[in-house]
Amino acid sequence: MTKSALDLYEKYFQSRHYERLDLFQIIADRFNVQRALYAGSFVHVTPSFVFPDVVYVDNDKQAKQFFGDPEIFKFIAERKIYPQEAKVSFHFADYRNGFDEIIGSFDLLVSQYAGFVGQYCKQYLKTGGLLLANNSHGDAGMAAIDDDYQLLAVFSAKNEKYRIGENNLDEYFVPKSQVEITKEYLEKLQKGIGYKKTANVYLFQKVQYGRIES
């Protein structure tokens, strides 16, 4: 990878200790994820170190230049932890307007600091597939009130290490205030609201008829 492209990844993720490699490794170890979609990814290619087929979507010009550098594949090949060749695709697009991928073809949808990815890109996720979301812009809160999703696990971070939690999930997404939480309210707010108990990241499963898919 050229120095400028590598510097961009180093600046925003490595130097900030925010690659979150262990977060993705936990998911890979616990769940059968082969193909992932990362909408609003910027240049955060860490998922490609863990998952063999990742599609990235962003309308940032720096991201377009980054993914256009052929050396990115060498960088990923050096750090990947799976034996097969990495498949990496990038769409220079606003994910809210759609992009050319097969409906229902992804095992994992990643939503981090990029708005309501879980809503706009839901169609690309398989039934039984996973949504990994934080609540910076309210996406996790939106998924929590969406009948198409069910909370499966939460992740807490301590000393830059993530741990998965699967117990007492009903204690999450209980609002501190008495305001009625609706999709319209969260869309207008464009940020996460206060909850009595929170986690760093949330893992949902796309469900059918209100039940978890095995």
KAUR-V273687 format. One record per residue. N is the residue number from 1. PSI is psi in degrees with one decimal (none if undefined). OMEGA is omega in degrees with one decimal (* if undefined). D_FIRST is the distance of its C-alpha to the first C-alpha in Angstrom with 1 decimal. Layout:
# KAUR-V273687
n=<N;N>
psi=<PSI;PSI>
omega=<OMEGA;OMEGA>
d_first=<D_FIRST;D_FIRST>
This chain:
# KAUR-V273687
n=<1;2;3;4;5;6;7;8;9;10;11;12;13;14;15;16;17;18;19;20;21;22;23;24;25;26;27;28;29;30;31;32;33;34;35;36;37;38;39;40;41;42;43;44;45;46;47;48;49;50;51;52;53;54;55;56;57;58;59;60;61;62;63;64;65;66;67;68;69;70;71;72;73;74;75;76;77;78;79;80;81;82;83;84;85;86;87;88;89;90;91;92;93;94;95;96;97;98;99;100;101;102;103;104;105;106;107;108;109;110;111;112;113;114;115;116;117;118;119;120;121;122;123;124;125;126;127;128;129;130;131;132;133;134;135;136;137;138;139;140;141;142;143;144;145;146;147;148;149;150;151;152;153;154;155;156;157;158;159;160;161;162;163;164;165;166;167;168;169;170;171;172;173;174;175;176;177;178;179;180;181;182;183;184;185;186;187;188;189;190;191;192;193;194;195;196;197;198;199;200;201;202;203;204;205;206;207;208;209;210;211;212;213;214>
psi=<139.7;158.0;-41.4;-42.2;-44.4;-37.7;-34.4;-44.2;-42.0;-41.7;-46.2;-19.9;-52.3;-49.0;-25.1;2.9;45.3;32.9;-33.3;35.0;-42.4;-30.2;-47.8;-32.1;-38.8;-44.2;-43.0;-37.1;-32.4;-26.1;156.7;86.5;116.8;-36.7;124.7;148.6;126.2;97.9;133.4;37.4;-24.4;-123.8;24.1;84.0;8.1;-38.9;-29.2;-13.8;-20.4;-40.8;133.0;-15.4;108.3;133.2;127.7;143.8;126.9;150.8;17.6;131.7;-31.6;-38.2;-40.8;-44.8;-40.9;-51.9;-15.3;-7.1;116.1;-20.4;-12.7;-34.4;-33.9;-42.0;-46.2;-40.1;-33.8;-25.3;-9.7;150.1;9.6;157.3;-31.3;166.2;138.5;139.3;120.7;126.1;151.6;132.8;120.1;91.2;159.3;114.9;-23.1;-19.0;3.0;165.5;167.5;83.7;154.8;132.2;137.7;31.7;3.5;142.6;-26.1;135.7;124.4;128.2;108.4;110.1;32.9;21.7;-155.3;61.8;-41.6;-22.3;-51.8;-28.6;10.8;-37.5;-26.5;-14.4;135.6;152.8;127.2;-10.0;170.8;142.3;118.9;113.2;144.8;-178.2;23.0;-44.8;15.1;7.1;-39.9;-41.4;-36.5;-43.4;-32.7;-25.0;10.0;121.0;-15.6;-10.4;150.7;133.2;126.7;-35.6;165.1;157.4;131.2;149.1;133.1;128.3;39.9;18.3;134.3;144.5;142.2;142.0;134.9;9.1;152.6;41.9;-20.7;-9.3;-11.7;156.2;33.7;111.5;146.0;-36.2;171.2;5.2;142.8;124.4;111.9;166.0;-39.4;-39.4;-45.8;-37.2;-40.1;-37.2;-40.1;26.9;165.1;146.3;175.2;129.2;154.2;-32.4;131.5;165.2;171.5;-41.9;150.6;144.6;118.6;158.9;135.3;123.5;169.2;133.1;32.8;17.9;153.9;136.1;132.0;none>
omega=<179.0;-175.6;-177.0;179.6;178.8;178.9;-179.7;177.5;-179.6;-177.0;-172.3;-174.6;-178.0;-176.8;178.8;-177.7;-175.3;174.9;179.9;-179.4;-177.8;176.1;179.6;178.0;177.7;179.1;179.3;-179.1;-173.6;-172.5;-179.1;179.6;176.2;-174.5;-176.4;176.1;-178.7;-179.5;-174.3;-170.9;-166.4;-179.0;-176.9;-174.9;-179.5;178.4;179.5;174.4;-172.7;-176.9;-171.4;-178.1;-177.5;175.3;-179.7;179.5;176.0;177.1;176.5;-176.9;176.0;178.0;178.1;179.0;-179.9;-177.6;175.9;178.9;-177.8;-179.5;177.9;-179.4;176.0;178.6;179.2;179.6;180.0;-173.9;-177.5;-175.5;178.6;-172.6;-174.6;178.9;-179.6;172.7;-177.4;177.7;179.1;173.6;173.8;-171.9;168.8;-174.3;-179.2;-178.9;179.8;-179.0;-170.0;172.7;-176.8;177.5;176.1;-174.4;-176.4;177.5;-175.1;173.9;-177.1;-179.4;-178.2;173.7;-174.2;178.6;-171.7;179.3;-177.7;177.4;-175.1;-175.6;-178.6;-175.8;-178.2;-176.1;176.1;166.5;-172.5;177.7;-171.3;171.6;176.3;-173.3;165.8;-174.5;-178.5;-179.8;175.2;-175.4;178.1;177.0;177.5;178.9;-177.4;179.3;-179.9;-178.4;178.8;-179.1;173.2;-179.2;-175.4;-177.7;174.9;178.5;173.8;-178.7;176.0;-176.6;176.6;177.1;-177.6;174.9;-179.8;176.1;-176.9;-178.1;175.4;-177.4;178.9;178.4;-179.8;178.6;169.7;-174.1;175.2;-178.9;-178.1;-178.3;178.1;-177.8;177.9;176.8;-179.8;179.2;-179.1;177.7;179.6;-177.4;177.8;175.3;179.7;177.3;179.8;175.8;-177.7;178.2;-175.9;174.0;178.0;-178.3;-177.4;178.7;178.4;172.7;175.5;-171.3;177.8;-179.8;172.9;179.4;178.6;176.2;179.3;*>
d_first=<0.0;3.8;6.4;8.2;6.4;6.0;9.5;10.8;10.6;11.9;14.5;16.0;15.8;15.1;17.2;19.8;20.0;19.9;17.5;20.8;19.6;23.2;24.5;22.7;23.7;27.3;27.3;25.9;28.6;31.4;30.8;29.9;26.7;24.8;23.7;22.6;22.5;20.9;22.5;21.5;18.3;16.4;12.9;14.5;12.9;14.8;17.4;15.1;15.3;19.0;20.0;19.2;19.5;18.4;18.9;17.7;19.8;19.6;21.0;19.0;17.5;14.5;13.8;14.3;11.8;9.2;10.2;10.5;6.9;7.2;3.8;5.3;8.1;7.0;6.3;9.6;11.2;11.0;12.8;15.1;18.7;20.3;20.9;20.3;17.3;15.5;16.6;14.6;16.3;16.3;19.4;19.5;22.9;25.4;26.1;29.7;30.2;29.0;26.4;26.6;26.6;29.5;31.9;32.4;29.4;27.4;28.3;26.6;26.2;24.2;25.6;24.4;25.5;25.6;29.3;31.3;28.7;31.1;33.7;31.8;29.7;32.4;33.3;30.0;30.7;33.0;36.4;35.9;32.2;30.8;29.9;28.0;28.8;29.5;32.2;30.6;31.6;34.3;32.6;33.8;37.2;37.3;36.5;39.2;41.9;40.6;42.7;39.8;38.0;39.3;38.0;37.0;35.5;34.3;31.7;32.5;30.2;31.5;29.6;26.3;27.5;28.5;31.7;33.2;36.7;38.9;42.3;44.3;42.0;44.9;44.7;41.5;41.6;45.1;45.2;46.6;48.5;51.1;49.3;48.9;45.3;44.6;41.7;43.0;43.2;39.6;38.4;40.3;39.2;35.5;35.0;36.0;39.6;41.2;42.0;44.2;41.6;37.9;34.7;31.1;30.0;32.2;32.0;34.2;35.2;36.0;39.7;42.5;46.1;45.3;44.5;41.5;40.4;40.4>
